């Protein structure tokens, strides 16, 4: 028996700047960056585990594995774009100070 496929509308997009379960606003930039890195790493580890379970024949469904890998890729791409914006803002500030 296969697991039902969840509709796309039920997929949650994580807030990379906020740790899971944290509802309080504020915190330092370092905390937000650390949490974002941990979320990206966690997503990557989940995808790797899903691929390993699929390849070893432990009953992991193909669509679940593909979704986990795509989620990890999208999470990484989102983090990379946020990093690029931060670097760009830093470079602009450095240009203004000269």
Beta strands, then each sheet from edge to edge (+ up, - down):
end
